[in-house]
Amino acid sequence: MPEPVGLRRPALPEMTPIRPPDAACIPQLGRRRSGQDPRKIRHVPFRFPRERGKHWFHNSVWYGTVTIGDQGEVISVCALRRFQVDPPWPELDEAIVSAMRQWQYEPVCVDGKSTPFEMRVTVIIDFR
């Protein structure tokens, strides 16, 4: 027997299953807000080389970018502006990059999936 026209139920929309969050994202659920910097969970201090002689700093600020993997590990460090030192002192940049590569961050989660990201880092040195 056919259904009366006015009593038909509308078709239900097809539901897409909700994917569970990555294991790395579970501790952050409900805690982080968008736009917040990721939390550093392992910091290795800079170990500046000791060198004889006088070095003249023309600037005391180092800018760079750090690429963080989906598990929070540092993948790469790229200097955008190095210290300008006279005479040149390349070991100073190497000390900064070496320490940053050992840093560890809390994974960044987007839609429940840990995601690699890139951030800027500034290092200011005062040798007084």
C-alpha angles and dihedrals in degrees: 000000000000119000117248111259097238095053100058115125117230115250113260116241115252110260120224113214116248112243114227115242122261114268090246090058099050096084090053098052110128093359108083127063123206114265094034117128113246116260116251109228098179124037124184112192121230114262104205116205120248112230132174119242135041123296122195116211115211089185132010099204127095120192125192147147125246121202112211122200126226091266093051097259121136109250100178143357121207124187114223095176121015129198111275104225130172115237094028115260109190093170088071092063091043090055091053095047092045093054094045092053088062095053119109127204135195106261115261113234125205116183090345094307123108108239135193115241143176127229138179121247128197123199118192119190127198110182096185 
